[in-house]
Amino acid sequence: MGLKSFRGGIHPETFKQLTRDKPIREIPPPTSVIIPLSQHTGAPSEPVVDAGTHVKVGQKIAEAKGLVSVPQHASISGTVKELRDYPHPVLGKRMPSFVIEADGSDEWIPLERKDASDMSGKEIIAAIKDAGIVGLGGAAFPTHVKLSPPPNKPIDTLIVNGAECEPYITCDHRLMLERTEEILDGLGLLRKLLQPERIIVGIEANKRDAIEKFVRARNGSHVEVVALKVKYPQGDEKQMIETLLGRQVPSGGLPMDVGVLVQNVGTVFSVWEAVIQKKPLVERVLTVTGSAVKDPSNLKVRIGTLVRDVIAQCGGYDDSIGRLIMGGPLMGISQYTDEIPVLKGTSAILVQTQEEVFTQPSESCIRCARCVDVCPVSLLPAELAKLADRGKFEECEQLGALDCRECGCCSYVCPAKINIVHLIKYAKMEILSKKS
């Protein structure tokens, strides 16, 4: 029987050999952090401390504002120096952010190990919300909201996403190898909360060691471990639902519309920490990689640490630095400075050499349809890009632009080197702005 897969997609070189065999290394707390109030999908958090306040690690410094929001916590102990606008690595503009300077003590709030056996579903959700947990696979959607589907949307299948299909990134792979038991215990909490009929852990076949470890560790817990074909974008949650269950999330819909909920392995681990250890999301595992980094590594990093300080913990830059990307090469965001903070949703810091940075100008579309062949959503990417370039956004919407998952497969295969996905993202932004 073949490995589970899907229509379309691409097979880029993975470059995971740079870090896949490197255990997670915890770096020292930085001397200062920048903590934006917007690190998640939804409303920015509301400050609850003022300049001059002394804080401990894990202390709440901003509260959730509204239903779709999460609190923020201090990731170092020290003094809140100010709340000011600071460059945001994802939103591309200055956003209100706390500046905290360390006092050197690294004093934490009390962490209480809890027995979850007597906890109700409401208590579990409250612990997740209070810890500020968001999706760690990239979207940073508030986890307590995602885990609270309406009564008319029962969840029959919980999928745990261990695909990690983006080139270079290996932090989830290392987490699955090093914190297997905690992830499975986190699944136990989600089972208690959602009462799904099935729990499936999907892992790409190039992580055979992680697959084998989960199979050994599940201890008859009825958790299914499924090997997935190595293909990008296997890790997209809607793609994974189609791959594993044969169900298609309707246009404009959510996984819960087909009875499914998907969580990234890192998120499940953070849920375990929040509920069992009462630990807020103040640090995360990420991959620092690329040919322009002297010592590519998987690191445990405090939220708000500046990228420059993280790179310094990996030996610094190679002399031929060409491009800095937050995330992977296909879905990551290029940066113009390393004076930016690590966010809750930062899975990787990629530094390319000058030789690896593609600078060839685009040419006219030759209508080869390669972008159509690789599009996992069966769109017409080149046509959408052409319409977007001409400002015909209503026609883009009619052709399904909002269904684009922004995976970048189209741009990757385009022989004319047209940045197709960029133009489609531009069209989506214009369409959504007119709806709001």
N, C-alpha and C positions, 0 to 999 in steps of 0.2 A: 504494500500500500504506500503511495507517494506521500510526501510531506504536504501539510496544509498550505495553500497559497491562494492567490487571487488574480484577477485579470489585470493586465498592464504592469506597471512598475519597472524598475531598472535595477541593474547590478553594478553599482559603482565600486571601485576599490575601497576596502573598508578602513585601512590604515590602523586598525585596532591593535595590531601587534606592538604599537608604541607603548601601550599602557595596560593591556589586558592581563598581563601576569604580574602587575605591580599592586601589592596589597594597599588598602586604604591607609593613608598616613595623616594623622591629626597634626595640624600646624599650630604654633603658639597663637594666643589671642593677639590681635593687632593693638597698636597704641591708640587708635581711634577708629570709629566706624561712621558710616553714613547710612541711615535707615529711612528710606522713602516711605511715605504714608500710602503710596500706591504700589503695592507689590503683587496685586491680584486682580482678577476680573471683578468688576463691581465698584462700589463707592469707596473712595479713599477713607482710611481710618481717621478717627477723631482724636487729637492729642489729649492726654490726661495728665501730662507733666509739663513743667515750665523750665525755662533756662535756669541753671543753677541747681537743679534737683540732682541729688546723688542717687544712683540706681544700682541695683544688683543684676547679675546675669539672670535672665528669665522674668524680670519685672515688667509688668505691662506699662507701656509708654503711650499707647494709642488704642482706643476702643473701636470695635466694629461700628460702622455707621450705616444702619439700614439692614435689610435682609441679606443682600448679597455683598458681604464685606467680612473682614476678619480683623482681629486686633494685631498690634505689633508689640514686640518685646525687645528689651535691651539685650544685646548679644555680648556685651562686655560690662564689667562693673566700672563705674566712674561717674563723671559729671556731665549732665546734659548742657552743652555749651550754647546751643541755639537751635531754632527751627528756621531753616531758610530754603529757598529754592536752589536745587542742585540738579545738574544734568542727569537725566534718567536713561539708562542703557537700552530700554525697550520702547518707551513712549517717544523718545527722540526730542524731548523738550525738558525744560527745567520744571521740577516738581517739588512740593514741600517735603523736606527731609530733616530728620533729627541728626545733629552732629553730637556724638558722645566721645569724650576723651577718657581713656582708661586710667585707673588709679593704681594698676599693677597687682591688685589683690585677687582678681578674678573670683570674687565672692558671688555665689549663686543664691537664689531664693531656695528655701527648703524644698527638696524633691521627695515626694512620698510614694513609695512603692505600694500599689493597691492590688487587691484581689478582685478581679473583674467578675468573678462567678456570681456575685449577688447584685451586680450593677444592672439597672434597667436600661432599655434602649435610649430613653431620654437622658439618662446620666452619661452614657457613652457619647452621645451627640454633643452634650454640653461640654464634656472634657475636650473633644476634638475642636469645637469652636473656640473655647477659652485658650487653647494652645496655639491658635492662629494657623492651623494646618490648611494648606492649599495643595492642589495637584502639582506634583514635582516633575511631571513629564514634559512640562513646557507651558501649558495653558494657565496654570496657577489659579484655577477656579476654586472657590471656597469649598473645602471637602465636606463640611457639615451640611451645606446646602445640597450638594450632589448626593449625599447619603440620606436625604429626606424627600424621596419621591412622594407625590400625592397618592392618596389611598386608591385612586382609580388607575394607578400605574404600578401594579405589583411587579417585583423583580424576581424572575425565575432563574436567572443565571448571572453569577458574578464572575467577571473575567479579570484576571490579574495580568497586567501587561509587562512582560519581561522580554519583549522583542528587542528593544534597543537597536533599531535598524539604521539609525543615522551613522554615517562614517565617523571614525575617530573616537566616539564616545564609549566609555567602558565603565562608568560609575555604577550603573545598575547591575552589570555583570558581577563586579566585585562585591556589591552589596548582597546579591543573591548567594554568592559563595561564602561570604563572611558572616552574614546575619540571617541565615536560613531559618533557624528556629523562631527568631523574633518575627520574621515575616509570616510564617505559618501561624504563630500565635495571634498576629494581627488579623489574619484571615478568620481566625476563630471569633474575634470580636465582631467582624463584619458579618459573619454567618449569623451570630446572635442578633445583630441589628436588623438585617435584611431578610433572613429566613429564605435564602434562595434554594432551589432544588438542586442546582449544580454550581460548583466552583471550579473554574478552569484556569490553570496557570499556563499562559502561552509564551514559549521561549524559542528564539530562533535557533536553528540546528547548529550554528557555529559556536554555541555555548554549551557543548555537550557535557562539560563538567558541572555546570549549573543544573542542567536537566537531570543528570544522574543524582546530584545531591538532593534535589527536591523529591525525586522518586523515593530515595532511601529515607528521607526525614519525615515524610507525610504520615507514617505510622497508621495506616488504615483509616485515615481521616476522610476518605472519599473525595479528596482533592485530586482532580484530574490534571496531569502534567502532559502537555502536548507540544511536540516539536514542530516548529514552523519553518517553511522554506525561507532561506536567506534571500530576501528581496526587499528593496525599499519601495514604498513606505509601509512595510508590514506593521509597524507600531502605531499607525493611526488608529484611533479607537473604533471608528466606523468600519475601517478596513478589517480590523481584527474580528469584529462581530460577524462580518460577511465570511471571512476565512474559516472561523471556528464553528459557526452556527448556520451559515447559509442565509442569514436574515439581512435584509437591507433596510437601513434607517431611512425613512421617507425624507424627501427634499424638505429642508427647513425643520426637520424633526430632531429628536434627541434619542440616545440609546434606550432610555426608559420607555420610549414609545413602542419598542419591540421587546420589552421585558428584560432588558440587559443593563447592567451597570459595569463600567470598566474603571479599574484603578491601577495606577502605576506601582511597581514594586516599592519604590522609594516612598511613595505616599502611604502604602500599607505599613511600612516600617515606622514612619512618623506617627501614624495612628497608634501603633503599639506603644511608642514612647509617650505619647500624650495621655493615653488612658492608664497604662500600667505604671509609668514613672512620673506622671503629672509634669512632663517636661515640655515646655513650649518649643516652637520651631525657631530656634536661634542659631542653628548650624545645619549644614547639609553636606553630603558627599557630592563632589563634582570632579570632572576630568579636566586636567590642564594638559594640552597636547599640541602637536604640530611640529614641523621641522625647524621652526624658529625658536623653539623652547629648548633650553639646554638639557633639562631633566624632566621629560613628560611624566606626569604622576596622576594618581587618584588621591584626592585630598578631602579631609573633613575640614570645612571652612566656616567660620562664624559669618552669619548674615551681616551685610554692611561693610565687610572687608573690602578695601580698594583692590582692584584688579592688579595694580602695580605691586602691591604687597604679596598677593598670591603668586604672581610670576617670580618674585624674588625668592620665594620658598622653593622654586623649581630651578634654581641656578641662574635665573635671569634670561634675557633674550640672547639669541644668536645675533651676530652682526648683520645678518641679511633680512631682518624683519620687514615684511611687506604688508601684512594685513592682520588686524586683530578682530576676531569674531566672538561674540557672546552666543554660544550654542554651537551647532554643527555647521558644516559647509553648505548644506542644502536649505535648512530652515533657520539658521542662525542670523544674527544682525551684526553687520560690520560697524565698528566703532572708530571714532576719530581720536580717542584718548584712552589711556588706561587709568585715568583719574575718575573711575566710575565704580559703583559698589556692586558686589555680588548680591543678587536678589534670591528670594525663596525659590524662584523658578529657574535659576541658573544651573543648567546641567553640565555645561562645559565652557572652557575658555580655549579657543583655538587660535594659534598664531602661525600664519603662513609666511614662507620666505618670499622675497621679491620675485623669484623665478616661478613660484606657484600662483601668483596673482595674475589672473587672465585680463589682458588689456586690449585684445583685438576688437575693433569696432564692429558693430552689427551690420549685416547686409540685408537685402530684400528677401522676403520669404520665397522659398522655391516650391512651396506647396507639396512637400514630400510626404506629409501626414505622419511623420514619426512621432510628433507630439500627441496625435490622436491615439496611436498605437500604445503609448506608455501611460496615458492618463487613466488612473484607477477609477475615475468617476465617469468615464466615457463622455467627456466634454469635447468641444472643438477648440482647443487652446489657441491655435494660431488665429482663428477667426475672432475669438474674444479679444485677443491682444490688438488686432487690427481695429476693431470697433472702439476699444478703450482709447487707443492712440488718437482716434478721430473724435473722441468725446461723445460717442453714441452709447450712453450708459443704459438707457431704457432697453435698447436692443441686447446689450450685454446681459441684463437681467432676464430677458426672455430666453436667452440661450443657456441660462443656468449658471451664471457667474457666481452666484452666492453659494453654489454647491462645491465650488473649488476648495480643496483642502490645503492649498498653498504648499504642496510638497516639493515643487520645483522640478519634477521629472521632465516636464516639457522643455524648460530652459536647458536642462542638462543634455538633452539629445538634439537640440536644434542645431543643424549644420550652419545656419546663417547667424548663429550666436545672438539671436534676439532674446532679450530678457523678458520672456513671455509671462512668467509668473509675476514679475514686478508690475506689468501692465494690468494683469487681472486683479491683483491686490488693489491697485489704484482704482479700478472700476468698482470693486466691492466697497471701498471706502466712500466713493461718491454716491453709490446707490444707498448705502446705509445712512449717510449723512442727510439725504433728502427724506428718508423715512422718519428720522428722529425729530 
